[in-house]
């Protein structure tokens, strides 16, 4: 019974929350990140969606965190300042 209730709650919550995956693709394209960064960030987002992070933060924050973590993991420098 508990498993059924959790599955039902997860299904309902999943419809209400916007996943950050689309944003990662957009942000990575703007930053001109290599494919490896985008793939690693996507994997981090998949992992994050199994936690409560998606309920605690907005999708854009989660997407930026995924890219940042991927870049740090793969030693890829991200811009420190915005382009003029």
C-alpha positions, 0 to 999 in steps of 0.5 A: 500500500505504501509503495502505491501511495508514493508512486501516486504522489510522485506522479502528481508531483512530477506533473506540477514541476518543470524539469530543468533539462530543457534549460541545461541545453539552452544554457550550455549552447549559450556558454558554448560548452562541449558536448561532454559538459552537457552530457555530464550536466544532464546526468547530474540533473537526472540524479537530482530529480530523484531527490527533493532538490526539484521541490526546493529550487527553481529549474533555472537554479538547478540547471545552472548548478548542473552545468557548474558541477559538470564543468568543475568535474571535467576541469572546463573553465566557465566565464567569470564575467558576462559578455558585454 
